[in-house]
Amino acid sequence: MPFGAETCGPFITTDNKSVFVAVQHPGEITGASVEAPASTWPDGDYAKPGVVVTWRLDGKAIGS
């Protein structure tokens, strides 16, 4: 999780093969500014919220 962020979710698909997590407020901490950001998630620029999805490369259900 990016510094200063919180998560919303997770949402697990009905086939248990994917997990979605929303990343909210990355880098929003006391003292952070445009000149001195606490996070540059997700792409090295200004911090932005986003949704991350994870899955297994072998196609099996997560946790199996």
ZAMARGU-4260 file (C-alpha; in steps of 0.2 Angstrom, whole numbers, plus 5000, padded with zeros to 4 digits):
<rodrens>
0) 5000/5000/5000 | 5007/5017/4996 | 5012/5028/5010 | 4998/5038/5018 | 4985/5028/5008
5) 4970/5018/5014 | 4961/5003/5005 | 4943/5001/5001 | 4938/4983/4997 | 4944/4970/4994
10) 4932/4963/4981 | 4934/4945/4977 | 4927/4939/4961 | 4914/4925/4962 | 4926/4912/4954
15) 4939/4917/4968 | 4952/4920/4954 | 4954/4939/4956 | 4955/4952/4970 | 4951/4970/4967
20) 4957/4984/4980 | 4954/5002/4978 | 4969/5013/4984 | 4962/5030/4991 | 4972/5045/4996
25) 4990/5040/4992 | 5003/5051/5000 | 4990/5062/5009 | 4999/5065/5026 | 5004/5080/5036
30) 5018/5089/5029 | 5017/5082/5011 | 5016/5095/4997 | 5018/5095/4978 | 5036/5100/4980
35) 5039/5086/4993 | 5027/5072/4990 | 5025/5058/5002 | 5021/5046/4988 | 5022/5046/4969
40) 5011/5031/4967 | 5006/5023/4954 | 5017/5030/4940 | 5031/5041/4948 | 5021/5057/4945
45) 5008/5065/4957 | 5000/5053/4968 | 4983/5047/4962 | 4970/5035/4968 | 4967/5019/4958
50) 4961/5001/4958 | 4973/4986/4958 | 4968/4969/4953 | 4978/4954/4957 | 4977/4936/4951
55) 4987/4920/4950 | 4998/4917/4935 | 4993/4898/4935 | 4974/4903/4934 | 4970/4894/4950
60) 4959/4902/4964 | 4967/4914/4975 | 4972/4905/4992 | 4972/4888/4985
</rodrens>
